[in-house]
Amino acid sequence: MLDPHGRIAFSRTYVAAADKGKLVIDPSHYAALPRGRDRAGGSDRLDLAFVARFPDLAPLVDGLKLRMKTLAPVHIRALLRACDRYGHEAFVAAATRAQTFRRFDASAVVRILEMAHPLPQGEPLSQLSGAGPAVLGEVEPASLDAYAHLDRDALAATLPTPTDEETHHGS
């Protein structure tokens, strides 16, 4: 690290000269991170909550975990959104059908739902959830009018400036 005057204020040797160019992992960088399966951000809790809500779909969750591995939480969230969109009864029927045919994939369940229970056209999109609406607030429609002066200024900068003779037109 350099101080404000450009001198070395702090220095650390990360690897020996013989190890330069090799991958070296400093365990202290990962000391605060949870180990093992908890590293995925609580995916086990999501699995448990899904099975608690839909106990008959435990084999579907197990199949998702085996087939999709680290993407299983993404598929479980997609299944929960499908349940919210199509309703509990229709979702359980479609997920049970997918589970019976060993289709451990959220898109398979959604396809079954789309065929059995088509939604009306033009259904409004669900509202944003979480911190998104609070962060975004009301967004004004886009307009480039506020930037029009940049075009005028750029054009004026490229045009030659008139001399005194040109401004008086010879008068």
C-alpha positions in Angstrom: 0.0 0.0 0.0 1.2 3.5 -0.8 0.8 6.6 1.3 -0.5 9.9 -0.1 3.1 10.8 -1.2 3.6 7.6 -3.2 5.9 5.9 -0.8 5.4 2.3 0.4 3.5 2.4 3.6 2.7 -1.3 4.0 3.9 -4.4 2.2 3.1 -8.1 2.4 4.6 -11.0 0.7 1.8 -13.3 -0.4 3.8 -16.2 -1.9 7.3 -17.4 -2.0 9.2 -16.7 -5.2 9.0 -20.4 -6.1 5.2 -20.3 -5.8 4.6 -17.3 -8.1 2.1 -18.1 -10.8 0.5 -20.9 -8.8 -3.0 -20.8 -7.2 -2.5 -20.1 -3.5 -5.6 -19.9 -1.3 -5.3 -17.9 2.0 -7.6 -19.7 4.5 -8.0 -16.5 6.5 -10.0 -15.0 3.5 -12.6 -17.7 4.0 -12.6 -18.1 7.7 -15.9 -16.1 8.3 -17.8 -18.0 5.6 -20.1 -20.9 6.6 -18.8 -24.3 5.6 -20.4 -27.1 3.7 -23.9 -27.1 2.4 -24.8 -23.9 4.3 -22.6 -21.9 2.0 -25.4 -21.9 -0.7 -27.3 -19.3 1.3 -29.8 -21.3 3.3 -30.9 -23.6 0.5 -31.6 -26.3 3.0 -34.1 -24.1 4.8 -35.8 -23.5 1.5 -36.0 -27.2 0.9 -37.4 -27.8 4.3 -39.9 -25.1 4.1 -41.1 -26.4 0.7 -41.5 -29.9 2.0 -43.3 -28.6 5.1 -45.8 -26.8 2.9 -46.1 -29.7 0.4 -45.2 -32.9 2.3 -46.3 -35.2 -0.6 -43.7 -33.5 -2.9 -40.6 -34.5 -0.9 -39.5 -36.9 -3.7 -39.7 -34.0 -6.1 -37.4 -31.9 -4.0 -35.0 -34.8 -3.5 -35.0 -35.3 -7.3 -34.4 -31.6 -7.9 -31.4 -31.7 -5.5 -29.9 -34.8 -7.2 -30.5 -33.6 -10.8 -30.1 -29.8 -10.5 -27.5 -29.8 -7.7 -26.7 -26.2 -6.9 -29.6 -24.9 -9.1 -32.2 -26.7 -6.9 -33.0 -23.6 -4.9 -33.7 -21.7 -8.2 -36.1 -24.4 -9.3 -37.8 -24.5 -5.9 -38.4 -20.8 -6.0 -39.8 -21.2 -9.5 -42.1 -23.9 -8.2 -43.3 -21.5 -5.4 -44.0 -18.8 -8.0 -46.0 -21.3 -10.1 -48.0 -22.2 -7.0 -48.8 -18.5 -6.3 -49.8 -18.0 -10.0 -51.9 -21.1 -10.6 -53.3 -21.9 -7.1 -52.5 -24.6 -4.6 -54.7 -27.4 -5.9 -53.6 -27.0 -9.5 -50.0 -26.7 -8.5 -50.0 -29.8 -6.3 -51.7 -31.8 -9.1 -49.1 -30.7 -11.7 -46.2 -31.3 -9.4 -47.4 -34.7 -8.4 -47.8 -35.6 -12.1 -44.2 -34.4 -12.8 -43.0 -36.3 -9.8 -44.7 -39.5 -10.9 -43.0 -39.3 -14.3 -39.7 -38.4 -12.6 -39.5 -35.0 -14.3 -37.4 -33.2 -11.6 -37.5 -29.8 -13.2 -39.6 -26.7 -12.4 -40.2 -26.0 -16.1 -41.8 -29.4 -16.5 -44.3 -28.5 -13.8 -45.0 -25.1 -15.3 -45.6 -26.8 -18.7 -48.1 -29.1 -17.2 -49.8 -26.2 -15.5 -49.9 -24.2 -18.8 -51.5 -27.0 -20.6 -54.0 -27.9 -17.9 -54.8 -24.4 -16.7 -54.1 -21.8 -19.3 -54.1 -18.3 -17.9 -56.1 -15.6 -19.6 -54.2 -13.4 -22.0 -52.9 -10.1 -20.8 -52.8 -11.1 -17.2 -51.1 -8.3 -15.2 -47.6 -9.0 -14.0 -47.2 -9.6 -10.3 -46.0 -6.6 -8.3 -42.3 -6.4 -7.3 -41.5 -7.8 -3.9 -38.7 -7.2 -1.5 -36.6 -4.0 -1.5 -37.0 -3.3 -5.2 -40.1 -1.0 -5.1 -38.6 0.9 -2.1 -35.3 1.4 -3.9 -36.8 2.3 -7.2 -39.8 4.3 -6.1 -41.7 6.1 -8.8 -39.7 6.2 -12.0 -40.3 9.0 -14.5 -40.7 8.1 -18.2 -37.5 8.4 -20.2 -36.8 11.5 -22.1 -33.8 12.7 -24.0 -34.9 16.4 -24.0 -32.8 17.2 -21.0 -29.7 16.2 -22.9 -30.5 18.1 -26.1 -28.1 20.9 -25.1 -25.2 18.4 -25.4 -25.9 18.0 -29.1 -26.0 21.7 -29.6 -22.8 22.3 -27.7 -21.0 19.5 -29.6 -22.2 20.9 -32.9 -21.2 24.4 -31.9 -17.7 23.2 -30.9 -17.1 21.6 -34.3 -18.2 24.7 -36.4 -15.5 27.3 -37.1 -15.9 30.5 -35.2 -16.6 33.5 -37.5 -13.9 36.1 -37.8 -14.6 39.9 -37.5 -14.7 40.3 -41.3 -17.3 37.5 -41.6 -19.5 38.9 -38.9 -19.7 42.4 -40.4 -20.1 41.0 -44.0 -17.8 43.6 -45.3 -19.7 46.6 -44.0 
